[in-house]
Amino acid sequence: MRQLIWFRTDLRVQDNSALASAMASGPTLALYLISPGQWLMHDDAPCKVDFWLRNLKALAAELGKLNVPLLVRTADDWSAAPQVVAQVCRELEIASVQVNQEYGVHESRRDQAVAAELEQQGVSFRSHLDQLFFQPGSVLTQSGNYFQVYSQFRKVCYQRLHSALPRLVATPKAQASLGIPSDPIPEQVPGFAQPTAELRQLWPAGEGEAQRRLQAFASEQIDFYQSARDFPAQPGTSQLSAYLAAGVISPRQCLHAALAANQGEFDSGNPGVVSWINELLWREFYKHILVGYPRVSMHRAFRAETEAVAWRDAPRELKAWQEGRTGFPIIDAAMRQLLATGWMHNRLRMIVAMFLTKNLLIDWREGERFFMRHLIDGDLAANNGGWQWSSSTGTDSAPYFRIFNPLSQSEKFDPDGRFIRQWLPELGGLNKRHIHNPAAMGGLFGLAEYPAPMVDLSKSRARALAAFKQLPHLAGEEAL
């Protein structure tokens, strides 16, 4: 009986649950849907769509080695997916469609609609756990609810991992040729401009590149991850987030590589390894939050009482932040990194998010949307979780009055100004003391092209505190 694997954010043949299941069940074909209307609705970045297409081309080559033809169809938005998938099944006499689970509200509704449509024509729909270690709903509090605090979630995950380590799925052996040709992969999708050649070169496509990055990180850098990860001028991170977001590599592969570098230890041994595994669990946590609290998929705050924050409508300030013209070098350098590379260092994501939501008091949803429209690793769960964490509307247990100071953050995490000089060459002549805050030189630094600070940090902090103090004093648990 013919099987169809429907690829989405799982663009690989290694350690792919649905692919292995399909090929073990019968002759298998593969499908990918081009959905420009849906991607625009989701604010997917042009560089991310381009990354998907480039990885799809690499995937087609790997599937070719397994004699699995890759079909490419268009379903402009996901409301069209049931009919498109059902038509493919009718044409090719498919008995079962196999997928790897996705977790946003729109993704879940799409899959339910497809499954219902296929059921009417006698085609089964099988979904598999693949991009997470644990099935959402299986890691719960003692009262049976989804965790709301990461540290508690992580503790239970470690207990589970100790007793049952998720195994890697073997890559299937090649099947007999079906005599069906693969479809060509489009070079571009309407509505999404192609990124620069320079940006593309930063993110080569394919499982081979993802594996190369993972092995290089695990063998050369992971030992220093805990101490280097917060310094944007250092190569202290894995540079795997885009590959994880597109499913070119799996979290299981990352976990096994980390454990191999730490003699199989989870929460002891090398602190760099332990710290990186914690980051994999942050990723897991935010996807469980999507399922347990679906409102975060619908532009709503995790903490319901924070919907009453009196966010400012300040389009000129928002635009200056977006373009890296705030007058705070660490903010501006970070935003220019994002615009040029499709990526931003994680420490900087927190700094610029807190500046927008606290110092400018602009709605976190504006920042979330802008990031998604530019990030090559844009992921609904992680991006939403990070923005709500920074804006004190999310799962973070720290109080709302934690507000990063961009100047002290800059001095601490870019002490020599190396990162700032890379992205703000107009400040290259300043010494490492003045480069963090040129305005402190009293306007005598002769840098007419660099703007003055757009906001007084002390006054803007007080404004943010006042706005949050106006909220109804509801305990976080009660408001949910």
Secondary structure, 3 states (H helix, E strand, C coil): CEEEEEECCCCCCCCCHHHHHHHHHCCEEEEEEECHHHHHHCCCCHHHHHHHHHHHHHHHHHHHHCCCCEEEEECCCHHHHHHHHHHHHHHHCEEEEEEECCCCHHHHHHHHHHHHHHHHCCCEEEEECCCCCCCCCCCECCCCCECCCHHHHHHHHHHHHHHCCCCCCCCCCCCCCCCCCCCCCCCCCCCCCCCCHHHHHHCCCCHHHHHHHHHHHHHHHHHHHHHHCCCCCCCCCCCCHHHHHCCCCCHHHHHHHHHHCCCCCCCCCCHHHHHHHHHHHHHHHHHHHHHHCHHHHHCCCCCHHHHHCCCCCCHHHHHHHHCCCCCCHHHHHHHHHHHHHCCCCHHHHHHHHHHHHHHCCCCHHHHHHHHHCCCCCCCHHHHHHHHHHHCCCCCCCCCCCCCCCHHHHHHHHCCCCHHHHHHCHHHCCCCCCCCCCHHHHCCCCCCCCCCCCCCCHHHHHHHHHHHHHCCCCCCHHHHC
